[in-house]
Amino acid sequence: MHILSNAFPSNMPDAEQISQGGPANFAHLFIKHIVSRTTHRWTGVLFESVSAGATACEKKHTFQQQEYYQLRVLRSALQSVVAAKKIVDPALLLKKPIQYIVELIEAQKPDIIFLNGFGIYNWMLLKAGEITQTPVVIQHAGIWTKELSIHKKRYSAAGRKIMELMEQDSTRIASFEIFLNEWSKKYYHSAIANGAEQNCGVVPLPFDFASFKKLVAQKSATVFAFDSATVHIGIIARWDDIKNHGAVLALAKEAKRRQLPWEFHAVTSIPETDQYTRARAAYAKHVDIVPPLDREGIAQFCKAVDLLVLPSRFDVSPTVVLEAVASNTPIVISPTVGFADAFQKWGGKNWVVDFTDTAHAAGCIKKLLGKPMPKQLLTTIKQNHKATTVFVAYLQIFKNALAR
């Protein structure tokens, strides 16, 4: 089978940046599985937005069973969508890059197009799949419409509406839709688009628990020398409104007000722009900011803290929950994290905390400190997210879509 999918710069052989985000981590594990356990071929499309020059597509890398192409897209074309003054057909605004993808598909002849996550770039892959009549399978790594509403200041009203309709296209065009849990599937079907049940299903996010556990146990150059007399609370999350670092700051201030022996540490990267100068200073006053870490560093960070928190406003299936389980580090999540249903079902309802009430959240955390998470919850998560089982399910879905 020949699979064409969106690719990530952090997964390239010459990558300098650390892989961040669920889709990039998923791609890394999935490709590793394909190369080591199957004879399938993988073609990746790297998207790059550029301010000048022409839209172009060129081959970047070939190794093992993989080929990668880079598609340069003019930033002005993307802006014509996100800043649109009226609702127009995005296929007209993005005609050139879509045509390049169509030509790549016609030349490569993939059996299946796999959309790992969704956004403007992946919508172009979706449209090219429709034009070439190539089966498309999408993994809804998040809910784009919800993310657009949280970040609505970044877009025009018409631009947001266009992108909301683009997400609905995934249900109209895709042969099969994969959701990471029932929570996200229910939300998508109630708020975005209600697809036919036979064309969608739930496959959990994969995680290599064994290798991560080894990283936790090994002696490492990355050492966090935290004071053992203090309770150390950590968060691992990108800097944006969805991850809700504001709740962490509020919690740190509340702990200081109560004179609790708590210290807060955040693995994140705050943009070095004037827009975030005040926010960075306020956050750094109460929270220790740790620059983004590689997988080994994340493992050591999980081992070093006493508790992880994830107060996200809307988070489908964050990897940090799986990292916490693998490292045996307790984690508290908000009710709007996709794992909340599993926590409540398998004995971990006390570990789901509403961070909108800071005083209440601090009280809940105080009661949980030093307690282990429920064994049944940990066992179930490990079973459901076993990487090999997940990838076998994905490949079967691809084969079924191709057969139809």
Residue pairs with C-beta under 8 A, 6 or more apart in sequence:
1 40
1 41
1 111
1 112
1 395
1 398
1 399
1 402
2 40
2 41
2 43
2 108
2 109
2 110
2 111
2 112
3 34
3 40
3 41
3 42
3 43
3 110
3 111
3 112
3 113
3 114
3 398
4 43
4 44
4 45
4 104
4 105
4 108
4 110
4 112
4 113
4 114
4 125
4 134
5 27
5 42
5 43
5 44
5 45
5 113
5 114
5 115
5 116
5 125
6 23
6 44
6 45
6 47
6 115
6 116
6 117
6 121
6 122
6 125
7 27
7 44
7 45
7 46
7 68
8 19
8 23
8 24
8 27
8 28
8 46
9 15
9 17
9 46
10 17
10 18
10 19
10 20
10 24
10 28
11 19
11 24
11 27
11 28
11 31
11 44
12 46
12 60
12 61
12 68
13 61
13 63
14 61
18 292
18 293
18 294
19 25
19 28
19 295
20 238
20 292
21 238
22 117
22 141
22 142
22 205
22 316
22 317
22 318
22 319
23 116
23 117
23 139
23 141
25 319
26 116
26 139
26 141
26 205
26 206
27 44
27 116
29 206
29 207
29 208
29 387
29 391
30 116
30 206
30 391
30 394
31 42
31 66
33 387
33 388
33 391
34 40
34 42
34 65
34 391
35 42
35 64
35 65
35 66
37 388
38 395
39 65
40 65
40 395
41 65
41 66
41 67
42 65
42 66
42 67
43 66
43 67
43 68
43 69
43 104
43 108
43 110
44 66
44 67
44 68
44 69
45 68
45 69
45 70
45 71
45 101
45 104
45 125
46 60
46 68
46 69
46 70
46 71
47 70
47 71
47 73
47 121
48 70
48 71
48 72
48 73
49 72
49 73
49 74
49 75
49 78
50 72
50 73
50 74
50 75
51 74
51 75
51 76
52 74
53 72
53 74
54 72
54 74
55 71
55 72
55 73
55 74
55 77
55 96
55 97
55 100
56 71
56 72
56 100
57 69
57 70
57 71
57 72
57 100
57 101
57 103
57 104
58 69
58 70
59 67
59 68
59 69
59 70
60 68
60 69
60 70
61 67
61 68
62 68
67 108
69 104
71 97
71 100
71 101
71 104
73 94
73 97
73 121
74 96
77 93
77 94
77 96
77 97
78 120
80 93
81 90
81 93
81 94
81 120
81 159
81 162
81 163
82 120
82 154
82 155
82 156
82 159
82 163
83 155
83 156
83 159
84 93
84 156
84 158
84 159
84 162
85 156
85 158
86 158
87 158
87 161
87 162
87 165
88 162
90 120
90 123
90 162
90 166
91 98
91 127
94 120
94 124
94 127
97 124
98 124
98 127
98 128
98 131
101 124
101 125
101 128
102 128
102 131
102 132
104 128
105 113
105 128
105 129
105 132
105 134
106 132
110 134
111 134
111 135
111 398
111 402
112 134
112 135
112 136
112 137
112 398
112 401
112 402
113 125
113 126
113 128
113 129
113 134
113 135
113 136
113 137
114 136
114 137
114 138
114 139
114 398
115 122
115 125
115 126
115 136
115 137
115 138
115 139
115 170
115 174
116 122
116 139
116 141
117 139
117 141
117 142
118 138
118 140
118 141
118 142
118 144
118 167
118 170
119 144
120 163
120 166
122 138
123 166
123 167
123 169
123 170
125 136
126 136
126 138
126 169
126 170
126 173
126 174
127 169
127 173
128 134
129 135
129 136
129 173
130 136
130 173
135 175
135 401
135 402
135 404
136 173
136 174
136 175
136 401
137 174
137 175
137 176
137 177
137 178
137 397
137 398
137 401
138 170
138 174
138 176
138 177
138 178
139 178
139 180
139 203
140 170
140 177
140 178
140 179
140 180
140 184
140 185
140 188
140 316
141 180
141 316
141 317
142 184
142 316
143 184
143 187
143 188
143 191
143 192
143 314
143 316
144 163
144 164
144 166
144 167
145 163
145 164
145 167
145 191
145 192
146 187
146 191
146 314
147 242
147 314
148 155
148 160
148 163
148 164
149 160
150 241
150 242
150 313
150 314
151 240
151 241
151 242
152 160
155 163
164 192
167 192
167 193
168 192
168 193
170 177
170 193
171 177
171 192
171 193
171 194
171 195
172 193
174 199
175 199
175 401
175 404
176 199
176 200
176 201
176 397
176 400
176 401
177 195
177 199
177 200
177 201
178 200
178 201
178 202
178 203
178 394
178 397
179 185
179 188
179 200
179 201
179 202
179 203
180 202
180 203
180 204
180 205
180 316
180 317
180 338
181 202
181 204
181 316
181 317
181 338
181 339
181 341
181 342
182 202
182 341
183 316
183 338
183 340
183 341
184 316
184 317
184 338
185 200
185 202
189 195
201 397
203 390
203 393
203 394
203 397
204 317
204 384
204 385
204 390
205 317
205 319
205 322
205 385
205 390
206 385
206 386
206 387
206 390
206 391
207 319
207 322
207 323
207 326
207 385
207 386
207 387
208 387
209 322
209 325
209 326
209 382
209 385
209 386
212 295
212 299
212 323
212 326
212 327
213 326
213 327
215 295
215 296
215 299
215 300
216 299
216 300
216 302
216 303
216 326
216 327
216 328
220 296
220 297
220 299
220 300
222 293
222 296
222 297
222 300
222 301
223 300
224 265
224 300
224 301
224 304
224 305
226 232
226 263
226 265
226 304
226 305
227 263
229 261
230 261
230 262
230 263
231 260
231 261
231 262
231 263
231 306
231 307
231 369
232 262
232 263
232 265
232 304
232 305
232 306
232 307
233 251
233 262
233 263
233 264
233 265
233 305
233 306
233 307
233 308
233 309
233 365
234 264
234 265
234 266
234 267
234 301
234 302
234 304
234 305
234 307
234 308
234 309
235 243
235 245
235 248
235 264
235 265
235 266
235 267
235 268
235 308
235 309
235 310
235 311
236 266
236 267
236 268
236 298
236 301
236 302
236 308
236 320
236 323
237 243
237 245
237 266
237 267
237 268
237 310
237 312
237 318
237 320
238 268
238 269
239 245
239 268
239 269
239 270
239 271
239 276
241 313
242 312
242 313
242 314
242 315
243 268
243 310
243 311
243 312
243 313
243 315
244 311
244 312
244 313
244 334
244 355
245 266
245 268
245 283
245 287
247 311
247 334
247 355
247 356
247 358
247 361
248 264
248 266
248 287
248 309
248 311
249 282
249 283
249 286
249 287
250 355
250 358
251 264
251 309
251 311
251 355
251 358
251 361
251 362
251 365
252 262
252 264
252 286
252 287
253 286
253 358
254 358
254 359
254 361
254 362
255 262
255 264
255 362
256 286
258 362
260 362
260 366
263 288
264 286
264 287
264 288
265 287
265 288
265 290
265 301
265 305
266 283
266 287
266 288
266 289
266 290
267 290
267 291
267 292
267 293
267 298
267 301
268 289
268 290
268 292
269 291
269 292
270 276
270 279
270 280
270 283
270 289
283 289
290 301
293 300
293 301
298 323
299 323
299 326
299 327
302 308
302 323
302 324
302 326
302 327
302 329
303 327
303 329
305 329
306 329
306 330
306 369
306 370
307 329
307 330
307 331
307 332
307 365
307 368
307 369
308 320
308 324
308 329
308 330
308 331
308 332
309 331
309 332
309 333
309 355
309 365
310 318
310 320
310 321
310 331
310 332
310 333
310 334
310 337
311 333
311 334
311 355
311 361
312 318
312 333
312 334
312 336
312 337
313 334
313 336
314 336
315 334
315 336
315 337
315 338
316 338
317 338
317 339
318 337
318 338
318 339
320 331
321 331
321 333
321 337
321 339
321 381
322 381
322 385
324 330
324 331
325 331
325 373
325 378
325 381
325 382
330 351
330 368
330 371
330 372
330 373
331 351
331 373
332 351
332 352
332 353
332 364
332 365
332 368
333 339
333 340
333 343
333 351
333 352
333 353
334 340
334 352
334 353
334 354
334 355
335 352
335 354
337 352
339 381
340 352
342 348
342 377
342 380
342 381
342 384
343 349
343 351
343 352
343 377
344 352
346 374
346 376
346 377
346 380
346 381
347 374
347 376
347 377
348 373
348 374
348 377
350 364
350 367
350 368
351 368
351 373
353 360
353 361
353 364
353 365
354 360
354 361
355 361
